């Protein structure tokens, strides 16, 4: 049983490679590797690796290490994450070489990502609630991020996804027998509490700010009676549109004042016992696709839709078959991808500066041969395309 080659890879790729997230754009320093091609006319730091016509510099490696540690600090269990990050440091040069090999393969195969880049940037813009790309660019610049570098790295990540999907993922299959066997062996891990996945349409009672003594705009401490009446009327209007067959996601994007409006109001999962009694008594009696009447809250009026309702216990195989299939697929992906990258290494010309180690190196790699004239250069990249060698 085959799987879609690219869609199943997104989660895997985001863990395997350095994919820019919204969190990076909004707050974290721009730390993704800025690998250079051998034809770049820019002064950069010491070259530590050559991969065909591309190079990796010591600055690239430093930035990759900084990013790894920054991501570790942002994890809930920072201590464990930092330890894992330190263990992974030895593979950072390998990862940078992997990315260059995949980008070069994308070029060889004629794979492009321009359309995908536009789509992904627009998704990020919506998540940021930015009205335009210009506004998102200003937000990036305010954080000291080069928006052009951001887009280039995002494009590189999309290209590597496509290559992996086409050249590796497309050749991986998962049989029905494997799915059944995995399900039987992991039932205990699949036992789960009852939970619902919710979406919301929030009509706020505090949509208009007031001026403070300092001339600043702030929300009033309590909504006015007129504000409450207007919000309730609007919530009732949206509820009527839903009853007439309106699409919940579309109405959320159009009318909701909630933070997830751009995502169709999606609020993720809630276990029984984690919601307030006012909410729980209403939503846990609903089936997927059903929604509540407008509920009065401190923020205004909210309409909640149950998009998924999972019963307690071990789910039947039919219900989790896709997840099981994906899990087996990912287990197979790791060695298959490593084999593919080893093959790319053996087909490439790779040279590593003494003192640095590519932990993914193959003993069958071919190193480039330099003439006496070229080896007279320095170990720095100069202007006017005079590239230094080791």
Number of C-alpha atoms within 10 A of each C-alpha: 11 13 18 13 20 17 12 17 20 16 10 14 18 14 9 11 15 20 18 17 12 14 11 20 22 16 14 17 16 21 20 23 22 17 20 19 16 19 13 17 15 14 14 17 15 20 23 24 24 24 22 19 14 18 25 25 22 17 17 25 21 16 17 22 21 17 21 22 19 17 16 20 16 13 12 9 10 14 12 12 18 19 12 14 19 14 10 12 16 15 14 19 26 15 20 23 24 21 21 23 20 22 21 20 18 20 12 9 10 8 15 16 18 12 9 14 19 12 12 16 16 16 15 16 20 18 15 17 15 15 10 11 14 11 14 22 18 14 18 19 13 12 15 14 21 14 17 10 14 19 16 13 19 21 22 21 22 21 25 24 25 24 23 23 21 15 14 20 26 15 13 18 15 17 12 12 10 14 21 14 11 15 19 11 9 12 14 11 9 13 12 14 14 15 18 25 19 21 26 25 30 27 29 25 24 19 14 12 11 12 11 11 7 6 8 9 12 11 13 14 8 12 18 12 10 10 17 19 13 15 20 21 14 17 26 17 11 23 20 13 14 14 10 9 8 13 12 23 19 15 18 25 17 14 16 25 22 19 16 20 25 21 16 20 26 22 18 11 16 17 17 17 10 10 12 9 10 11 14 16 12 14 22 17 10 17 15 15 12 13 22 16 15 20 16 17 14 11 16 21 24 24 23 25 26 22 19 18 21 18 12 13 13 16 15 11 15 7 11 15 16 12 12 19 23 17 16 16 19 18 11 15 19 14 11 17 15 14 14 16 22 19 14 18 23 17 14 18 16 21 20 19 14 9 6 12 16 19 12 17 16 14 9 11 17 14 15 13 10 10 8 8 7 13 13 12 15 15 16 18 22 17 12 11 13 17 20 17 20 17
